C-alpha cells in the first residue's frame, strides 16, 4: 500500500465511533516508517474532543481496508 492511498480514507474506532478522515500521514524519516495519521475529525467527534485534528499513532492502527480501524484508547486530540 502507498502512503497516498491512506489519504482521505475514513477512520473508525474499535468502539464503533466515526473518527473522521485521514488528512495527513506523519513519517519518521530516520526510522523509515509511518509515525502517525492526522485525522480531520467528524463533526460529532470534534465536538466531543474539542479539537480540529486528531493524532492517531501508527501503533494504534488495527487494520487497513475500505476503512482504517484504530484502537480508540491510543488516539490524542491536537489543539
N, C-alpha and C positions, 0 to 999 in steps of 0.2 A: 504494500500500500504506500502511496505517496503522501507526503505531508499535505499537499494541496487537496487531496481527497477528504481530509478531515474538516476543512473549512466549510462552513455552512451546514455541517451535519448536526442533526438535532440530538440533544443530550437529555437522557432520562436517568433518574437516580434509582438505586436498588430498592427504594421505598415507593417507587412509582410516581415520584414528582416530576413534573415537566420543568427541567432546569433552564433550558434555553438553547441557544445556537452557538457553535464554535465560531469565534471571530478571529482568533489568532492562535498560533502554536508557538510556544516558547521553547527554544532549543538550548541545550547545553553544549556549545561547540567543543569545549575541552573534552567532554566525555562522549561526544558524538551520539547524543540521544535526545529524545524529547523530554523536556523538564516538566511542562505543564500545558494545559489547554486553557485559554482565556475565553470565557463564555459570556455572551450577552444574555443576561437572564430574561426569562419570560416576565411579563408584567406582574403576574401574581408572585413569582419568586423574588423579583426585585423589591416589591413592597415588603415582603417578609424579611428579607435580609438587609434592606435599605442600602443597596449598592448598585452601581451601574455595571460592574464587572465582577464575575466570579472566577476565581482561580481554582482549577482542578488539577492537582498533581497527577502526573502520568501514572504514578504508582496506584492511584485510586481507580484507574480505568479497568473495568472488569471484562468488557467485550466491545468490539467494534464491528458493526454490521450496518444494517439500514440506519440504526441509531448508535450512539455511543452510550454505553451503560456504565455508570460510575457509582462508587461507594460514597454515599451521601455524608458519612461521618468524617471524611477527609477533605471536603471542599471548604474554601475560605473566600468570603466576600472581600473585594478590594474597594476601599473607599477613597 
